[in-house]
Amino acid sequence: MAQSTQDTFKLTVLIKKLKTTETPIKIELLQLLNDENNDWELTNLVQTKLVYLSEKKLTVEFDQLKHGYYAVRAFQDKNLNNKLDKSALLIPKEPVAFSQNPSLFKGEPTPDKAVFIIEADTLISLSFKHPRKKKVKKHR
């Protein structure tokens, strides 16, 4: 049976590699006009959620989504200032995650590296990447 264009779907996001659940996760669900979008500012912010997770509940759900291209970006707001803190070199100072779990080697990935299609109820996972701690040099 063919799906009608009026159908909506549910997205379930499974959170992985989170070291602590003491501070909230801010998750943005964005809809892309196509799968080749390279600018986060040109995407359509569908929903933002600020959630506290627990050891027992490591999922977040988004409902009433239409068929299309989407991307998710998230960060753990360790200092509760409601923004992702970055260094002078724009390197995140707080744990971050993106759909499709792209490499962060060159900084924040573009939306086309995080895009996925929703055409049915969908489950994705976000693997959080944590900032590296600076090594303290010991003087002898």
Secondary structure, DSSP 8 states (H G I E B T S, - for coil): ----TT--EEEEEEEES-S--SS-EEEEEEEESSTT---GGGSEEEEEEEE---SS--EEEEEEE-SEEEEEEEEE-TTSSSS--B-TT--BSS-EEETT----TTSS--GGGT-EEESSSEEEEEE-B-----------
